[in-house]
């Protein structure tokens, strides 16, 4: 898939998620399956404008992860421009604007998903990004705010905007992530009207749902976020099904969990090599291993018990002792 002048190796995209898609997590997922594009967690333009150094932690070694995108969320064109100016010193491939976040914080600040009911403001922000960004600009949206927007109006806005890629979560903002609210018809209708590649997002939880989403909507690629937590091999499972017609089910046990955590720890060490993390190398290693150990216990017998024990760990030593006891025969 081509985004502006950038060619992606495949149509798999890892979504930006706060406190999830950190550098070690992104690198870990890419060790299990080639992923065409990954994103760092979204950055707030007001935060960058007020204190640019506050986001340096999110951008550490970003140049090693090509291709990678940076997602911004905000509602002030001036703050957006200043954020883009600041980010120009970093090496990454895609600049993404968030117009879909359904959080209370975003709606209160009239940013993210709020923009789906203020297309005029959204248009101004897009034009600002396209004008000042030296990289292709992408946009992430929902099907509407409370109800779906008029497809023709939204399609015209996007086609006239100059962006190079659209990602659409197939729900309204107020629907958040509720299972029975997916609307693939809106995605399909937009795809038919747009001149740029479209990425589908929402309820892609396994190879079968991925295939259905693609075949029904004809999207060019798909984005997965939450479903990778605890099942980082989901991209490989989907790849095997779509490319090789091979069904690979999600199976987990203690041995698999232990092997994945070994890979994750090595990935953290590789990332930290040669740098001093602002939080401290041992502390960030503890944070990363702890939350991913909890996620990677998914579907394991007595997983509730081990997750409780892991959550009580206060140090890296305590965490490793808990894991060692859990993995022991």
C-alpha positions as CSV (number, residue, x, y, z in Angstrom):
1,X,0.0,0.0,0.0
2,X,1.3,3.5,-0.9
3,X,0.8,6.5,1.3
4,X,2.0,9.6,-0.5
5,X,5.5,8.6,-1.6
6,X,5.8,5.9,1.1
7,X,5.3,2.2,0.3
8,X,4.2,0.0,3.1
9,X,5.2,-3.7,3.1
10,X,1.8,-4.9,3.9
11,X,-1.7,-3.7,5.0
12,X,-1.3,-4.4,8.7
13,X,-1.3,-1.4,11.0
14,X,-0.8,-1.2,14.8
15,X,-3.0,1.4,16.3
16,X,-1.8,4.2,18.6
17,X,-2.8,3.4,22.2
18,X,-1.9,5.3,25.3
19,X,0.2,3.3,27.8
20,X,0.3,0.4,25.3
21,X,2.1,1.0,22.1
22,X,5.3,2.0,23.6
23,X,8.6,1.5,21.8
24,X,9.2,-1.9,23.4
25,X,5.7,-3.0,22.6
26,X,5.8,-1.9,19.0
27,X,9.2,-3.7,18.4
28,X,7.9,-6.8,20.2
29,X,4.9,-7.0,17.9
30,X,7.0,-6.6,14.8
31,X,9.2,-9.5,15.9
32,X,6.2,-11.8,15.7
33,X,5.0,-10.6,12.3
34,X,6.0,-7.9,9.9
35,X,3.7,-4.9,10.4
36,X,3.4,-2.3,7.6
37,X,2.9,0.7,9.9
38,X,3.0,1.3,13.6
39,X,2.1,4.4,15.6
40,X,3.4,5.9,18.9
41,X,0.7,6.8,21.4
42,X,-1.1,10.0,20.5
43,X,0.5,13.3,21.6
44,X,-1.5,16.3,22.8
45,X,-0.7,19.5,20.8
46,X,-1.3,21.7,23.8
47,X,1.2,19.7,25.8
48,X,3.8,20.0,23.1
49,X,3.1,23.8,22.7
50,X,3.5,24.3,26.5
51,X,6.4,22.0,27.1
52,X,8.0,20.2,24.1
53,X,10.4,18.3,26.2
54,X,7.6,16.5,27.9
55,X,7.0,14.3,24.9
56,X,10.6,13.4,24.3
57,X,10.1,10.2,26.2
58,X,7.5,9.1,23.6
59,X,9.9,9.8,20.7
60,X,13.0,8.0,21.9
61,X,14.8,6.1,19.1
62,X,11.7,6.6,16.9
63,X,14.0,6.7,13.9
64,X,14.8,3.0,14.3
65,X,11.2,1.9,13.7
66,X,10.6,2.9,10.1
67,X,7.9,3.1,8.9
68,X,6.2,4.7,11.9
69,X,3.6,7.4,12.4
70,X,3.0,10.1,15.0
71,X,-0.6,10.9,16.0
72,X,-1.6,14.3,17.3
73,X,-4.8,15.3,19.1
74,X,-5.9,18.9,19.6
75,X,-8.3,21.6,18.5
76,X,-6.1,24.7,18.2
77,X,-4.6,25.3,14.8
78,X,-1.7,27.3,16.2
79,X,-0.8,24.6,18.7
80,X,-1.0,22.1,15.9
81,X,1.4,24.2,13.7
82,X,3.8,24.6,16.6
83,X,3.7,20.8,17.3
84,X,4.4,20.0,13.7
85,X,7.3,22.5,13.7
86,X,8.8,20.8,16.8
87,X,8.3,17.3,15.4
88,X,10.2,18.2,12.2
89,X,13.4,17.5,14.0
90,X,12.4,13.8,14.4
91,X,12.5,11.1,11.7
92,X,9.2,9.4,11.1
93,X,7.0,8.8,8.0
94,X,3.3,9.7,8.7
95,X,1.7,12.5,10.6
96,X,-1.8,11.5,11.8
97,X,-4.6,13.7,13.1
98,X,-7.0,12.2,15.7
99,X,-10.7,13.0,15.1
100,X,-12.1,9.9,16.7
101,X,-11.0,9.6,20.3
102,X,-14.2,9.1,22.4
103,X,-12.7,9.8,25.8
104,X,-14.4,12.3,28.2
105,X,-11.2,14.3,28.2
106,X,-11.2,14.7,24.4
107,X,-14.9,15.6,24.2
108,X,-14.6,18.2,27.0
109,X,-11.6,19.8,25.2
110,X,-13.5,19.8,21.9
111,X,-10.9,17.6,20.2
112,X,-10.6,14.0,19.0
113,X,-14.1,12.6,18.5
114,X,-15.7,15.9,19.1
115,X,-14.5,17.1,15.7
116,X,-17.0,14.6,14.1
117,X,-19.7,17.1,14.9
118,X,-17.7,20.2,13.9
119,X,-16.5,19.4,10.4
120,X,-15.6,23.0,9.8
121,X,-13.1,23.0,12.6
122,X,-11.8,19.6,11.5
123,X,-11.3,21.0,8.0
124,X,-9.2,23.9,9.3
125,X,-7.0,21.5,11.3
126,X,-6.5,19.2,8.4
127,X,-5.5,22.2,6.1
128,X,-3.1,23.4,8.8
129,X,-1.5,20.0,9.0
130,X,-1.2,19.5,5.3
131,X,0.2,23.0,4.8
132,X,3.0,22.7,7.4
133,X,3.8,19.0,7.6
134,X,6.8,17.8,5.6
135,X,5.3,14.3,5.7
136,X,2.1,12.7,4.3
137,X,-0.8,13.5,6.6
138,X,-3.4,10.9,7.6
139,X,-6.6,11.2,9.5
140,X,-8.4,8.9,12.0
141,X,-12.1,9.4,12.4
142,X,-15.3,7.6,13.4
143,X,-18.5,7.3,11.4
144,X,-20.0,10.3,13.2
145,X,-20.6,11.7,16.6
146,X,-24.0,10.7,17.8
147,X,-25.2,9.3,14.5
148,X,-23.5,8.7,11.2
149,X,-22.5,11.8,9.2
150,X,-23.6,12.3,5.6
151,X,-21.2,10.3,3.5
152,X,-21.2,12.7,0.6
153,X,-20.3,15.7,2.7
154,X,-17.5,13.9,4.6
155,X,-16.1,12.3,1.4
156,X,-15.9,15.7,-0.3
157,X,-14.1,17.2,2.7
158,X,-11.6,14.4,2.7
159,X,-11.1,14.4,-1.1
160,X,-10.5,18.2,-1.0
161,X,-8.2,18.2,2.0
162,X,-4.9,16.9,0.6
163,X,-4.5,14.1,3.2
164,X,-2.9,10.9,2.0
165,X,-4.7,8.3,4.1
166,X,-7.9,7.8,6.1
167,X,-8.5,5.5,9.0
168,X,-12.1,5.0,10.1
169,X,-13.3,3.2,13.2
170,X,-16.7,1.8,12.2
171,X,-18.7,3.3,15.1
172,X,-19.9,6.7,16.1
173,X,-18.0,8.5,18.9
174,X,-20.8,8.0,21.5
175,X,-20.9,4.3,20.6
176,X,-17.3,4.0,21.9
177,X,-16.4,0.3,21.6
178,X,-19.8,-1.4,22.1
179,X,-20.0,-4.6,20.3
180,X,-23.4,-4.2,18.6
181,X,-22.8,-0.8,17.1
182,X,-20.3,-1.6,14.3
183,X,-21.4,0.0,11.0
184,X,-19.5,-1.4,8.0
185,X,-21.9,0.2,5.5
186,X,-20.6,3.7,6.3
187,X,-17.0,2.4,5.8
188,X,-17.9,0.8,2.5
189,X,-19.7,4.0,1.3
190,X,-16.8,6.2,2.2
191,X,-14.3,3.8,0.5
192,X,-16.3,4.0,-2.7
193,X,-16.2,7.8,-2.7
194,X,-12.6,8.5,-1.7
195,X,-9.5,8.9,-3.9
196,X,-7.1,7.9,-1.2
197,X,-6.4,4.6,0.7
198,X,-8.7,3.7,3.5
199,X,-7.9,1.8,6.6
200,X,-10.6,-0.1,8.5
201,X,-10.7,-0.3,12.3
202,X,-13.1,-1.8,14.9
203,X,-13.9,-5.4,16.1
204,X,-11.1,-7.0,14.0
205,X,-10.6,-9.7,16.7
206,X,-9.4,-12.7,14.6
207,X,-8.6,-13.8,11.1
208,X,-12.3,-14.4,10.1
209,X,-13.4,-10.9,11.2
210,X,-10.5,-9.4,9.4
211,X,-11.4,-11.1,6.2
212,X,-15.0,-10.2,6.5
213,X,-14.2,-6.5,7.1
214,X,-11.9,-6.3,4.1
215,X,-14.2,-8.2,1.7
216,X,-17.3,-6.3,2.8
217,X,-15.9,-2.8,2.7
218,X,-13.0,-3.2,0.3
219,X,-10.7,-1.2,2.6
220,X,-7.0,-1.1,1.6
221,X,-5.7,-2.1,5.1
222,X,-6.8,-2.6,8.6
223,X,-5.8,-1.3,12.0
224,X,-5.7,-3.4,15.2
225,X,-5.2,-2.1,18.7
226,X,-6.7,-3.6,21.8
227,X,-6.9,-7.1,20.4
228,X,-3.1,-7.3,20.2
229,X,-2.9,-7.0,24.0
230,X,-2.4,-10.5,25.2
231,X,-2.4,-11.8,21.7
232,X,0.5,-10.0,19.9
233,X,0.6,-12.7,17.3
234,X,-2.8,-11.7,15.9
235,X,-1.2,-10.0,12.9
236,X,0.5,-13.3,12.1
237,X,-2.7,-15.3,12.6
238,X,-4.5,-13.0,10.2
239,X,-1.6,-13.0,7.7
240,X,-1.6,-16.8,7.6
241,X,-5.3,-16.9,7.0
242,X,-5.5,-14.1,4.3
243,X,-2.3,-15.1,2.4
244,X,-2.0,-18.8,3.0
245,X,-5.6,-19.8,3.8
246,X,-4.3,-21.3,7.0
247,X,-6.3,-21.0,10.2
248,X,-4.0,-20.4,13.2
249,X,-6.1,-20.2,16.4
250,X,-5.1,-18.3,19.5
251,X,-3.7,-20.7,22.0
252,X,-1.9,-19.8,25.2
253,X,-0.3,-21.7,28.1
254,X,2.4,-21.1,30.6
255,X,5.2,-22.2,28.3
256,X,4.1,-19.8,25.5
257,X,3.7,-17.0,28.0
258,X,7.2,-17.6,29.3
259,X,8.7,-17.6,25.8
260,X,6.9,-14.4,24.9
261,X,8.1,-12.7,28.0
262,X,11.7,-13.7,27.3
263,X,11.3,-12.1,23.8
264,X,9.8,-9.0,25.4
265,X,12.5,-8.7,28.0
266,X,15.2,-9.0,25.3
267,X,13.3,-6.4,23.3
268,X,13.3,-4.0,26.2
269,X,17.0,-4.5,26.7
270,X,17.7,-3.8,23.0
271,X,15.6,-0.6,23.2
272,X,17.4,0.6,26.3
273,X,20.9,-0.2,25.0
274,X,22.9,3.0,24.8
275,X,20.3,5.3,26.4
276,X,19.3,6.4,29.9
277,X,15.5,6.4,30.1
278,X,14.0,9.4,31.9
279,X,12.2,7.1,34.3
280,X,15.3,5.0,34.9
281,X,16.2,1.9,32.9
282,X,15.2,-0.6,35.7
283,X,12.0,1.2,36.4
284,X,10.8,1.3,32.8
285,X,11.8,-2.4,32.4
286,X,9.7,-3.2,35.4
287,X,6.7,-1.2,34.1
288,X,6.9,-2.8,30.7
289,X,7.3,-6.4,31.9
290,X,4.6,-6.1,34.5
291,X,1.8,-4.9,32.3
292,X,2.7,-7.2,29.5
293,X,3.0,-10.2,31.8
294,X,-0.6,-9.4,32.9
295,X,-1.8,-9.1,29.3
296,X,0.1,-12.2,28.2
297,X,-1.6,-14.4,30.8
298,X,-4.7,-14.2,28.7
299,X,-6.7,-17.5,28.5
300,X,-4.2,-19.3,30.8
301,X,-5.6,-21.6,33.6
302,X,-5.9,-19.7,36.9
303,X,-5.0,-16.5,35.0
304,X,-7.0,-14.4,37.5
305,X,-4.8,-15.5,40.3
306,X,-1.5,-14.8,38.5
307,X,-2.7,-11.4,37.3
308,X,-3.6,-10.5,40.9
309,X,-0.1,-11.7,42.1
310,X,1.6,-9.7,39.3
311,X,-0.3,-6.6,40.1
312,X,1.0,-6.7,43.6
313,X,4.6,-6.6,42.5
314,X,6.3,-3.3,43.4
315,X,9.8,-3.9,42.0
316,X,11.5,-5.8,39.1
317,X,12.9,-8.3,41.6
318,X,9.4,-9.1,43.0
319,X,8.0,-9.4,39.6
320,X,10.6,-11.8,38.4
321,X,10.2,-13.9,41.6
322,X,6.4,-14.1,41.0
323,X,6.9,-15.1,37.4
324,X,9.6,-17.7,38.3
325,X,7.2,-19.3,40.8
326,X,4.4,-19.3,38.3
327,X,6.5,-20.9,35.5
328,X,8.1,-23.5,37.8
329,X,6.9,-27.1,37.3
